[in-house]
Amino acid sequence: MAKRCEEIWNKCLQIIKDNVPKNSFRTWFEPIVPLDIQDNVLTIQVPSTFFYEFIEEQFLDLLKKTLHKVIGPDAKLEYHVVMENNSHSDKPYTVKIPARDKTQLVNRPVQMPLDLETNSIVNPFIIPGIKKVHVDPHLNPEYTFDNFVEGECNRLARSAGYAVAQNPGGTAFNPLFVYGGSGLGKTHLAQAIGIEVKKQMPEKVVLYVDANKFLTQYMEATRNNNRNDFIHFYQMIDVLIVDDVQYFAKKEGTQEVFFHIFNHLHQHGKQLVLTSDKPPVELNGMEQRLL
């Protein structure tokens, strides 16, 4: 049975390889391990929940067509997702997840929170008479995907970032949270997403802001009684990129306002990209609801 399972998966891989870019195949399909085939149900093991969500989001149609061709019209797919073990054992365990039906995927309606043609608000980036088309994204033109050095350590992050850039707000990665040590390319990757979005969808409002800049703007807005304008400005962004969010730690007022901005954008199908030098679980001094 194991040999038959492997043979079937290898046939699937041959078809998939001809239909996806080489990098995507290497990143998303080579790590998959075929486990079993019973009653036309193929079981595969993937290395994480993140991995499973990405495959379901980006490659579900391709997988369905491939399985139907190799196994037959009644073919089904089942995942075993490797999970972190919270017990004393270091051995990982797996969770069984059936593949989703494509008909269950629903696109959320996108609405703008403000009528920007009739509402003039204070822009913390000092552009008077704000309209959507006048928002400077504050992106470094050198930080593109073409200039991003890809390796084993960041291939997964780059692939997720590129998927977000092609369909902001429409993938499983919203928010996209990128973390890692200083100098490893978090800012480059985050800005590359913004640059690619502006290239593909110039009408989208993209904004990159460092967390310290956000903090300063919020304090100035509070001092000048412009807190609502500050919130409204950020609520109109289509792709908001916030760098080094660890600096929000222990800043209760800033966390409060960012929570409302975050919630609004997320609920309206807008994309959030966040970077940090630590994973969320290690961000001390952050409100639980944000984590």
C-alpha positions as a Markdown table, in Angstrom:
| # | Residue | x | y | z |
|---|---|---|---|---|
| 1 | Met | 0.0 | 0.0 | 0.0 |
| 2 | Ala | 2.8 | 2.4 | 0.8 |
| 3 | Lys | 4.5 | 1.7 | -2.5 |
| 4 | Arg | 1.3 | 2.3 | -4.4 |
| 5 | Cys | 0.7 | 5.6 | -2.4 |
| 6 | Glu | 4.2 | 6.8 | -3.3 |
| 7 | Glu | 3.7 | 5.9 | -7.0 |
| 8 | Ile | 0.4 | 7.8 | -7.2 |
| 9 | Trp | 1.9 | 10.8 | -5.5 |
| 10 | Asn | 4.9 | 10.8 | -7.9 |
| 11 | Lys | 2.5 | 10.8 | -10.9 |
| 12 | Cys | 0.7 | 13.7 | -9.3 |
| 13 | Leu | 4.0 | 15.5 | -8.8 |
| 14 | Gln | 4.9 | 15.1 | -12.5 |
| 15 | Ile | 1.7 | 16.9 | -13.5 |
| 16 | Ile | 2.0 | 19.6 | -10.8 |
| 17 | Lys | 5.7 | 20.3 | -11.8 |
| 18 | Asp | 4.5 | 21.2 | -15.3 |
| 19 | Asn | 1.9 | 23.7 | -14.0 |
| 20 | Val | 3.7 | 25.7 | -11.3 |
| 21 | Pro | 6.9 | 27.7 | -11.2 |
| 22 | Lys | 10.1 | 25.8 | -10.2 |
| 23 | Asn | 10.5 | 27.8 | -7.0 |
| 24 | Ser | 6.9 | 27.2 | -6.0 |
| 25 | Phe | 7.2 | 23.5 | -6.7 |
| 26 | Arg | 10.4 | 23.2 | -4.6 |
| 27 | Thr | 8.9 | 25.2 | -1.7 |
| 28 | Trp | 5.4 | 23.8 | -1.5 |
| 29 | Phe | 5.4 | 20.3 | -3.0 |
| 30 | Glu | 8.8 | 18.7 | -2.4 |
| 31 | Pro | 8.4 | 18.8 | 1.4 |
| 32 | Ile | 5.1 | 16.9 | 1.2 |
| 33 | Val | 5.2 | 13.2 | 2.3 |
| 34 | Pro | 2.6 | 10.7 | 0.9 |
| 35 | Leu | 1.3 | 8.5 | 3.7 |
| 36 | Asp | -1.6 | 6.4 | 2.5 |
| 37 | Ile | -4.2 | 5.7 | -0.2 |
| 38 | Gln | -7.5 | 4.0 | 0.7 |
| 39 | Asp | -10.8 | 4.1 | -1.2 |
| 40 | Asn | -9.5 | 6.8 | -3.5 |
| 41 | Val | -8.6 | 9.0 | -0.5 |
| 42 | Leu | -5.0 | 10.1 | -0.7 |
| 43 | Thr | -3.4 | 11.1 | 2.6 |
| 44 | Ile | -0.4 | 13.5 | 2.6 |
| 45 | Gln | 1.7 | 14.9 | 5.4 |
| 46 | Val | 2.6 | 18.7 | 5.4 |
| 47 | Pro | 5.0 | 20.3 | 7.8 |
| 48 | Ser | 2.7 | 23.0 | 9.4 |
| 49 | Thr | -0.7 | 24.5 | 9.6 |
| 50 | Phe | 0.7 | 27.5 | 7.7 |
| 51 | Phe | 1.8 | 25.2 | 4.9 |
| 52 | Tyr | -1.6 | 23.5 | 4.8 |
| 53 | Glu | -3.4 | 26.8 | 4.6 |
| 54 | Phe | -1.2 | 28.1 | 1.8 |
| 55 | Ile | -1.7 | 25.0 | -0.3 |
| 56 | Glu | -5.5 | 25.1 | 0.2 |
| 57 | Glu | -5.5 | 28.8 | -0.7 |
| 58 | Gln | -3.2 | 28.7 | -3.8 |
| 59 | Phe | -3.2 | 25.3 | -5.3 |
| 60 | Leu | -6.6 | 23.6 | -4.4 |
| 61 | Asp | -7.9 | 23.7 | -8.0 |
| 62 | Leu | -4.6 | 22.3 | -9.4 |
| 63 | Leu | -4.6 | 19.5 | -6.8 |
| 64 | Lys | -8.2 | 18.5 | -7.4 |
| 65 | Lys | -7.7 | 18.3 | -11.2 |
| 66 | Thr | -4.4 | 16.4 | -10.7 |
| 67 | Leu | -6.0 | 13.9 | -8.4 |
| 68 | His | -9.0 | 13.4 | -10.7 |
| 69 | Lys | -6.6 | 12.7 | -13.5 |
| 70 | Val | -4.4 | 10.2 | -11.6 |
| 71 | Ile | -6.9 | 8.5 | -9.3 |
| 72 | Gly | -10.2 | 9.2 | -10.8 |
| 73 | Pro | -13.3 | 11.4 | -10.5 |
| 74 | Asp | -14.0 | 10.2 | -6.9 |
| 75 | Ala | -10.5 | 11.1 | -5.7 |
| 76 | Lys | -10.2 | 13.0 | -2.4 |
| 77 | Leu | -7.4 | 14.5 | -0.4 |
| 78 | Glu | -6.7 | 14.3 | 3.3 |
| 79 | Tyr | -3.9 | 16.1 | 5.2 |
| 80 | His | -1.9 | 15.2 | 8.2 |
| 81 | Val | -0.5 | 18.4 | 9.6 |
| 82 | Val | 2.6 | 18.2 | 11.8 |
| 83 | Met | 1.9 | 20.2 | 15.0 |
| 84 | Glu | 4.2 | 21.4 | 17.8 |
| 85 | Asn | 4.0 | 19.2 | 20.8 |
| 86 | Asn | 3.2 | 21.0 | 24.0 |
| 87 | Ser | 3.8 | 17.9 | 26.1 |
| 88 | His | 7.2 | 16.9 | 27.5 |
| 89 | Ser | 7.9 | 14.7 | 24.5 |
| 90 | Asp | 9.9 | 16.3 | 21.6 |
| 91 | Lys | 8.2 | 14.1 | 19.1 |
| 92 | Pro | 5.7 | 16.0 | 16.9 |
| 93 | Tyr | 2.2 | 14.8 | 16.3 |
| 94 | Thr | -0.1 | 15.2 | 13.4 |
| 95 | Val | -3.7 | 16.4 | 13.0 |
| 96 | Lys | -5.9 | 15.0 | 10.3 |
| 97 | Ile | -7.7 | 17.6 | 8.1 |
| 98 | Pro | -9.8 | 16.8 | 5.0 |
| 99 | Ala | -9.3 | 19.1 | 2.0 |
| 100 | Arg | -11.8 | 21.9 | 1.8 |
| 101 | Asp | -14.4 | 22.1 | -1.0 |
| 102 | Lys | -13.7 | 25.1 | -3.2 |
| 103 | Thr | -17.4 | 26.0 | -3.0 |
| 104 | Gln | -16.9 | 26.8 | 0.7 |
| 105 | Leu | -14.4 | 29.6 | 0.0 |
| 106 | Val | -16.2 | 32.9 | 0.2 |
| 107 | Asn | -14.8 | 36.3 | -0.8 |
| 108 | Arg | -15.6 | 39.1 | 1.7 |
| 109 | Pro | -17.1 | 42.3 | 0.4 |
| 110 | Val | -14.7 | 45.3 | 0.5 |
| 111 | Gln | -16.0 | 48.6 | 1.6 |
| 112 | Met | -14.3 | 51.9 | 2.2 |
| 113 | Pro | -14.9 | 53.4 | 5.7 |
| 114 | Leu | -14.9 | 57.0 | 4.5 |
| 115 | Asp | -16.2 | 59.0 | 1.5 |
| 116 | Leu | -12.8 | 60.5 | 0.8 |
| 117 | Glu | -14.2 | 62.9 | -1.8 |
| 118 | Thr | -16.2 | 64.7 | 0.8 |
| 119 | Asn | -14.2 | 64.2 | 4.0 |
| 120 | Ser | -11.0 | 66.0 | 4.6 |
| 121 | Ile | -9.0 | 64.5 | 7.5 |
| 122 | Val | -5.6 | 65.3 | 9.0 |
| 123 | Asn | -2.9 | 63.2 | 7.5 |
| 124 | Pro | -0.1 | 62.3 | 9.9 |
| 125 | Phe | 2.2 | 62.3 | 6.9 |
| 126 | Ile | 1.5 | 66.0 | 6.3 |
| 127 | Ile | -0.3 | 65.9 | 2.9 |
| 128 | Pro | -3.1 | 68.4 | 3.2 |
| 129 | Gly | -6.6 | 67.8 | 1.6 |
| 130 | Ile | -6.0 | 64.1 | 1.7 |
| 131 | Lys | -7.4 | 62.0 | -1.1 |
| 132 | Lys | -6.5 | 58.3 | -1.7 |
| 133 | Val | -4.4 | 58.9 | -4.7 |
| 134 | His | -2.1 | 61.3 | -2.8 |
| 135 | Val | -0.9 | 58.9 | -0.1 |
| 136 | Asp | 2.9 | 58.4 | -0.4 |
| 137 | Pro | 3.5 | 54.7 | 0.3 |
| 138 | His | 7.0 | 55.5 | 1.8 |
| 139 | Leu | 8.6 | 52.5 | 0.0 |
| 140 | Asn | 12.3 | 52.1 | -0.9 |
| 141 | Pro | 12.3 | 51.4 | -4.6 |
| 142 | Glu | 15.4 | 49.1 | -4.1 |
| 143 | Tyr | 13.5 | 46.7 | -1.9 |
| 144 | Thr | 11.9 | 44.6 | -4.6 |
| 145 | Phe | 11.3 | 40.9 | -4.9 |
| 146 | Asp | 13.9 | 40.8 | -7.7 |
| 147 | Asn | 16.6 | 42.1 | -5.3 |
| 148 | Phe | 15.6 | 39.8 | -2.4 |
| 149 | Val | 18.2 | 37.1 | -1.8 |
| 150 | Glu | 16.3 | 33.9 | -1.4 |
| 151 | Gly | 17.6 | 30.9 | 0.6 |
| 152 | Glu | 16.4 | 27.9 | 2.5 |
| 153 | Cys | 15.8 | 30.0 | 5.6 |
| 154 | Asn | 13.4 | 32.5 | 4.0 |
| 155 | Arg | 11.9 | 30.7 | 1.0 |
| 156 | Leu | 8.6 | 30.0 | 2.8 |
| 157 | Ala | 8.3 | 33.7 | 3.9 |
| 158 | Arg | 9.1 | 35.0 | 0.5 |
| 159 | Ser | 6.5 | 32.7 | -1.1 |
| 160 | Ala | 3.9 | 33.8 | 1.3 |
| 161 | Gly | 4.8 | 37.5 | 0.8 |
| 162 | Tyr | 4.6 | 37.1 | -3.0 |
| 163 | Ala | 1.2 | 35.4 | -2.7 |
| 164 | Val | 0.0 | 38.3 | -0.6 |
| 165 | Ala | 1.3 | 40.8 | -3.1 |
| 166 | Gln | -0.6 | 39.2 | -5.9 |
| 167 | Asn | -3.9 | 39.1 | -4.0 |
| 168 | Pro | -3.8 | 41.5 | -1.0 |
| 169 | Gly | -6.5 | 40.8 | 1.5 |
| 170 | Gly | -7.6 | 37.7 | -0.4 |
| 171 | Thr | -5.3 | 35.0 | 0.9 |
| 172 | Ala | -5.1 | 33.0 | 4.2 |
| 173 | Phe | -2.2 | 35.2 | 5.2 |
| 174 | Asn | -4.0 | 38.3 | 6.6 |
| 175 | Pro | -2.3 | 39.5 | 8.6 |
| 176 | Leu | 1.1 | 38.3 | 7.4 |
| 177 | Phe | 3.4 | 38.4 | 10.4 |
| 178 | Val | 7.1 | 38.1 | 9.5 |
| 179 | Tyr | 9.6 | 37.7 | 12.4 |
| 180 | Gly | 13.4 | 37.2 | 12.6 |
| 181 | Gly | 16.6 | 38.6 | 13.8 |
| 182 | Ser | 18.0 | 42.0 | 12.8 |
| 183 | Gly | 19.4 | 42.3 | 9.4 |
| 184 | Leu | 17.8 | 39.2 | 7.9 |
| 185 | Gly | 15.6 | 41.0 | 5.4 |
| 186 | Lys | 12.2 | 41.5 | 7.2 |
| 187 | Thr | 11.9 | 45.2 | 6.1 |
| 188 | His | 13.0 | 44.3 | 2.5 |
| 189 | Leu | 10.4 | 41.6 | 2.2 |
| 190 | Ala | 7.6 | 43.7 | 3.7 |
| 191 | Gln | 8.4 | 46.6 | 1.4 |
| 192 | Ala | 8.7 | 44.3 | -1.6 |
| 193 | Ile | 5.1 | 43.3 | -1.0 |
| 194 | Gly | 4.1 | 47.0 | -1.1 |
| 195 | Ile | 6.1 | 47.7 | -4.2 |
| 196 | Glu | 4.6 | 44.7 | -6.0 |
| 197 | Val | 1.1 | 45.7 | -5.1 |
| 198 | Lys | 1.6 | 49.2 | -6.4 |
| 199 | Lys | 3.1 | 47.8 | -9.6 |
| 200 | Gln | 0.2 | 45.4 | -10.2 |
| 201 | Met | -2.6 | 47.5 | -8.7 |
| 202 | Pro | -1.7 | 51.2 | -8.8 |
| 203 | Glu | -5.1 | 52.1 | -7.5 |
| 204 | Lys | -4.5 | 50.4 | -4.1 |
| 205 | Val | -3.5 | 52.6 | -1.2 |
| 206 | Val | -0.3 | 51.2 | 0.2 |
| 207 | Leu | 1.6 | 52.6 | 3.2 |
| 208 | Tyr | 4.8 | 51.5 | 5.0 |
| 209 | Val | 5.4 | 52.9 | 8.5 |
| 210 | Asp | 7.9 | 52.0 | 11.2 |
| 211 | Ala | 6.3 | 51.3 | 14.5 |
| 212 | Asn | 8.3 | 54.2 | 16.2 |
| 213 | Lys | 6.9 | 56.6 | 13.5 |
| 214 | Phe | 3.4 | 55.3 | 14.3 |
| 215 | Leu | 4.0 | 55.9 | 18.0 |
| 216 | Thr | 5.2 | 59.5 | 17.4 |
| 217 | Gln | 2.3 | 60.3 | 15.1 |
| 218 | Tyr | -0.2 | 58.9 | 17.7 |
| 219 | Met | 1.3 | 61.0 | 20.5 |
| 220 | Glu | 1.2 | 64.2 | 18.3 |
| 221 | Ala | -2.4 | 63.4 | 17.2 |
| 222 | Thr | -3.4 | 63.0 | 20.9 |
| 223 | Arg | -1.7 | 66.2 | 21.9 |
| 224 | Asn | -3.4 | 68.1 | 19.0 |
| 225 | Asn | -6.8 | 66.6 | 19.6 |
| 226 | Asn | -6.6 | 64.9 | 16.2 |
| 227 | Arg | -6.9 | 61.3 | 17.4 |
| 228 | Asn | -10.0 | 60.5 | 15.3 |
| 229 | Asp | -8.4 | 61.9 | 12.2 |
| 230 | Phe | -5.3 | 59.8 | 12.9 |
| 231 | Ile | -7.5 | 56.7 | 13.1 |
| 232 | His | -9.5 | 57.5 | 10.0 |
| 233 | Phe | -6.4 | 58.1 | 8.0 |
| 234 | Tyr | -5.1 | 54.6 | 8.8 |
| 235 | Gln | -8.5 | 53.1 | 8.2 |
| 236 | Met | -8.5 | 54.1 | 4.6 |
| 237 | Ile | -5.3 | 52.2 | 3.7 |
| 238 | Asp | -5.6 | 49.1 | 1.5 |
| 239 | Val | -2.2 | 47.5 | 2.4 |
| 240 | Leu | -0.8 | 48.6 | 5.7 |
| 241 | Ile | 2.8 | 47.6 | 6.4 |
| 242 | Val | 4.0 | 48.1 | 10.0 |
| 243 | Asp | 7.6 | 47.4 | 10.7 |
| 244 | Asp | 9.0 | 46.4 | 14.1 |
| 245 | Val | 5.7 | 46.1 | 16.0 |
| 246 | Gln | 7.7 | 44.9 | 19.1 |
| 247 | Tyr | 8.0 | 48.7 | 19.9 |
| 248 | Phe | 4.3 | 48.7 | 20.7 |
| 249 | Ala | 5.1 | 46.7 | 23.9 |
| 250 | Lys | 3.9 | 48.4 | 27.1 |
| 251 | Lys | 2.4 | 51.3 | 25.1 |
| 252 | Glu | -1.2 | 50.8 | 26.1 |
| 253 | Gly | -2.7 | 53.8 | 24.3 |
| 254 | Thr | -0.9 | 53.0 | 21.1 |
| 255 | Gln | -2.0 | 49.3 | 21.3 |
| 256 | Glu | -5.6 | 50.4 | 21.9 |
| 257 | Val | -5.7 | 52.6 | 18.8 |
| 258 | Phe | -3.8 | 50.1 | 16.6 |
| 259 | Phe | -6.2 | 47.4 | 17.7 |
| 260 | His | -9.1 | 49.4 | 16.3 |
| 261 | Ile | -7.3 | 50.2 | 13.1 |
| 262 | Phe | -6.3 | 46.5 | 12.7 |
| 263 | Asn | -9.8 | 45.3 | 13.3 |
| 264 | His | -11.3 | 47.8 | 10.9 |
| 265 | Leu | -8.9 | 46.9 | 8.1 |
| 266 | His | -9.1 | 43.2 | 8.6 |
| 267 | Gln | -12.9 | 43.2 | 8.7 |
| 268 | His | -13.0 | 45.2 | 5.4 |
| 269 | Gly | -10.7 | 42.8 | 3.6 |
| 270 | Lys | -7.7 | 45.0 | 3.6 |
| 271 | Gln | -4.2 | 43.6 | 3.9 |
| 272 | Leu | -1.9 | 43.9 | 7.0 |
| 273 | Val | 1.8 | 43.1 | 7.0 |
| 274 | Leu | 3.6 | 43.2 | 10.3 |
| 275 | Thr | 7.3 | 42.6 | 11.1 |
| 276 | Ser | 8.9 | 41.9 | 14.5 |
| 277 | Asp | 12.2 | 40.6 | 15.9 |
| 278 | Lys | 10.2 | 38.1 | 18.0 |
| 279 | Pro | 7.3 | 35.7 | 17.4 |
| 280 | Pro | 4.0 | 36.9 | 18.9 |
| 281 | Val | 4.3 | 34.4 | 21.8 |
| 282 | Glu | 7.5 | 36.2 | 23.0 |
| 283 | Leu | 6.2 | 39.8 | 22.7 |
| 284 | Asn | 5.9 | 40.7 | 26.3 |
| 285 | Gly | 3.9 | 43.8 | 27.2 |
| 286 | Met | 1.4 | 43.3 | 24.4 |
| 287 | Glu | -2.4 | 43.0 | 24.9 |
| 288 | Gln | -3.6 | 39.5 | 24.6 |
| 289 | Arg | -6.3 | 40.4 | 22.0 |
| 290 | Leu | -3.6 | 41.7 | 19.7 |
| 291 | Leu | -1.5 | 38.6 | 20.2 |
